[in-house]
Amino acid sequence: MTATKLVLLDIDGTLLLTSGAGRRAIVAAIAEEIGNSRALRGVRFGGKTDPQIVAELLEAAGERIPPSDERVEAICRRYVELLAAELQRPTTRTTVMPGVHRLLDRLEQEEGVVLGLLTGNVARGAALKLQSGGIDPTRFRVGAFGSDAAHRPDLPPIAARRAAHFFGREPAGDEVVIIGDTPADIACGSGINARAVAVATGGYSRADLQACRPYAVFEDLSDTERVLSSITD
């Protein structure tokens, strides 16, 4: 089979929500570094990569010198350890967004579709979150993660390179469809002219997302046929 569509899905707010487990874990990892987390409450996480969030949290805590890559990586490793513990707490509930399971099933059945992830989560954190929602990470044959690049627009080209095996070349244009819940998800694929499909199940309204001019926008992913049409047409 020669692939014709690379479908890249965001995780947080698009596929699932983890009752704030990710935020609690990454704030706790930063607090271990600086000894205080009160200054970190105003930083918004949506649409950002984990390394970007770490850098912004350190800045919010009063650090004026950008952290080294090695320090960011070390904090991200600690974050993943704390995330695993947070996801196992009895009070943490992972909620899979409406229509996600059916859409994933249909995409896997579509001839020529390569299913992938495009997320700001570091790769191990992404797997933990998916597993907590009963979604097998191995369903996604391609991935680009925050552990690959801190700058989100760098992720679509990485995913396209990793999908070249399925296409016989790097896919581009509307061969690549990015599905996400933030303006950053809509904008990040512009460098390869990817198609953006937005879903208002995260922190942004349908009107907010529509203003960013995606190819299509949905309240959620429950109308499988309409969502599928926006991907494959």
C-alpha positions in Angstrom: 0.0 0.0 0.0 1.2 3.5 -0.9 0.1 6.0 1.6 -2.0 9.0 0.5 -2.8 10.8 3.9 -0.7 11.4 7.0 -3.1 12.1 9.9 -1.4 13.7 12.9 -3.4 14.0 16.1 -2.6 16.2 19.1 -3.2 14.5 22.5 -4.2 16.9 25.3 -7.6 18.5 24.7 -7.9 16.6 21.3 -7.8 12.9 22.1 -8.1 13.1 25.9 -7.9 15.0 29.2 -6.1 13.8 32.3 -7.7 15.8 35.1 -4.8 18.2 35.2 -2.2 15.4 35.9 0.2 16.8 33.4 0.1 20.3 34.8 0.5 19.1 38.4 3.5 16.9 37.5 5.4 19.5 35.5 4.8 22.2 38.1 6.0 19.8 40.8 9.1 19.1 38.8 9.8 22.8 38.5 9.1 23.3 42.2 11.7 20.7 43.1 14.2 23.0 41.2 13.1 26.3 42.6 11.4 25.5 45.9 8.2 27.4 45.2 5.4 26.9 42.8 3.1 29.9 43.6 4.5 32.0 40.7 3.7 29.3 38.2 -0.1 29.4 38.2 -0.5 31.9 35.4 1.4 30.1 32.7 -0.9 28.6 30.0 0.1 25.2 28.7 -2.2 24.7 25.6 -0.4 24.3 22.3 3.1 24.3 23.8 5.8 21.7 24.0 6.9 20.3 27.3 10.4 21.9 26.9 8.8 25.2 26.1 6.6 25.0 29.1 9.6 24.2 31.3 11.5 27.2 30.1 8.4 29.5 30.5 7.8 28.2 34.1 11.4 28.8 35.0 11.1 32.3 33.6 7.8 32.9 35.6 9.7 31.8 38.7 12.1 34.6 38.2 15.0 33.1 36.3 16.3 35.5 33.7 18.9 33.3 32.0 17.4 30.7 29.6 18.0 27.2 30.8 20.4 24.9 29.1 19.1 22.1 26.9 20.5 19.6 29.5 18.7 21.2 32.3 15.4 21.2 30.4 15.8 17.5 29.5 16.6 16.6 33.1 13.4 18.4 34.3 11.4 16.7 31.6 12.7 13.3 32.8 11.6 14.1 36.3 8.3 15.4 35.0 7.6 12.0 33.4 8.4 10.2 36.6 5.9 12.4 38.5 3.3 12.1 35.7 3.4 8.3 36.0 2.6 8.7 39.7 -0.1 11.3 39.1 -1.9 9.1 36.5 -2.0 6.3 39.0 -3.7 8.3 41.7 -7.3 7.2 42.4 -8.5 10.8 42.1 -7.0 11.2 38.5 -9.5 10.3 35.8 -8.5 10.3 32.1 -11.4 11.3 29.9 -11.2 10.3 26.2 -12.9 12.9 24.1 -16.3 12.2 22.3 -15.9 10.2 19.1 -12.2 9.5 19.5 -12.3 5.7 19.6 -14.6 5.4 16.6 -12.6 7.9 14.6 -9.3 6.1 15.3 -11.0 2.8 14.3 -12.2 4.3 11.0 -8.9 6.0 10.2 -7.1 2.7 10.6 -9.6 1.1 8.2 -9.1 3.8 5.5 -6.8 2.7 2.7 -3.8 4.9 2.3 -4.1 6.6 5.7 -1.1 6.6 8.1 -2.1 7.4 11.6 0.3 9.5 13.7 0.8 11.9 16.6 1.9 15.5 16.7 2.1 16.6 20.3 4.1 18.9 22.5 4.3 16.0 25.0 7.7 14.3 25.3 7.4 10.9 23.8 7.3 8.9 27.1 4.7 11.3 28.6 2.6 10.9 25.5 2.6 7.2 25.8 1.7 7.4 29.5 -1.3 9.6 28.8 -2.6 7.5 26.0 -2.3 4.3 28.0 -4.2 6.0 30.9 -7.0 6.5 28.5 -7.0 3.0 27.1 -5.5 4.0 23.8 -2.6 1.8 22.6 0.3 4.1 21.6 1.5 1.6 19.0 -1.6 2.4 16.9 0.2 5.5 15.8 2.8 4.6 13.2 4.4 8.0 13.1 5.1 10.6 15.8 6.7 13.9 16.4 7.0 15.0 20.0 8.2 17.8 22.3 11.2 15.6 22.9 12.1 16.0 19.2 11.9 19.8 19.2 10.9 22.6 21.6 9.5 24.8 18.8 6.1 23.4 17.7 6.3 24.4 14.0 9.4 22.2 13.8 7.3 19.1 14.5 5.3 18.7 11.2 8.4 18.5 9.1 9.8 15.9 11.5 6.6 13.8 11.2 6.7 14.1 7.4 10.3 12.9 7.3 9.4 9.9 9.5 6.4 9.1 7.2 8.5 9.1 4.0 8.8 5.3 4.3 5.1 5.0 3.7 4.8 7.5 0.9 8.1 6.8 -0.9 8.9 10.5 -0.3 8.1 13.2 2.3 4.3 14.1 2.2 3.4 17.7 2.1 0.4 20.0 1.5 -3.0 18.4 2.1 -1.4 15.0 2.2 -0.7 15.9 5.8 -3.7 16.6 8.1 -3.1 18.0 11.6 -6.0 17.7 14.1 -5.8 19.7 17.3 -7.6 22.0 19.7 -5.4 25.1 19.8 -4.4 28.0 17.5 -0.9 26.6 17.7 -2.1 23.3 16.2 -3.7 25.1 13.4 -0.7 27.3 12.6 2.2 24.8 13.1 1.8 23.0 9.8 1.9 26.1 7.6 5.6 25.4 6.8 4.6 22.3 4.8 1.2 23.6 3.8 -0.5 20.9 5.9 -4.3 20.9 6.3 -5.5 21.9 9.8 -8.7 20.5 11.3 -9.6 22.0 14.6 -11.8 20.6 17.5 -13.2 22.7 20.3 -12.7 20.2 23.1 -9.8 21.9 24.8 -9.4 25.4 26.1 -10.5 27.3 23.0 -14.0 27.9 21.7 -15.2 27.0 18.2 -15.2 30.8 17.4 -11.6 31.2 18.6 -10.5 28.3 16.4 -12.5 29.4 13.4 -10.8 32.8 13.5 -7.5 31.0 12.9 -9.0 29.8 9.5 -8.5 26.0 9.7 -9.7 23.8 6.9 -12.6 22.6 9.2 -13.6 23.1 12.8 -15.8 20.8 15.0 -17.3 21.0 18.4 -16.0 17.5 19.0 -15.0 14.5 17.0 -18.3 12.6 17.4 -19.6 13.1 13.9 -17.3 10.5 12.5 -18.3 10.8 8.8 -18.0 14.6 8.7 -14.7 14.5 10.4 -13.5 11.8 8.1 -14.6 13.7 5.1 -12.6 16.8 6.2 -9.6 14.6 6.4 -9.8 12.5 3.2 -11.5 14.9 0.7 
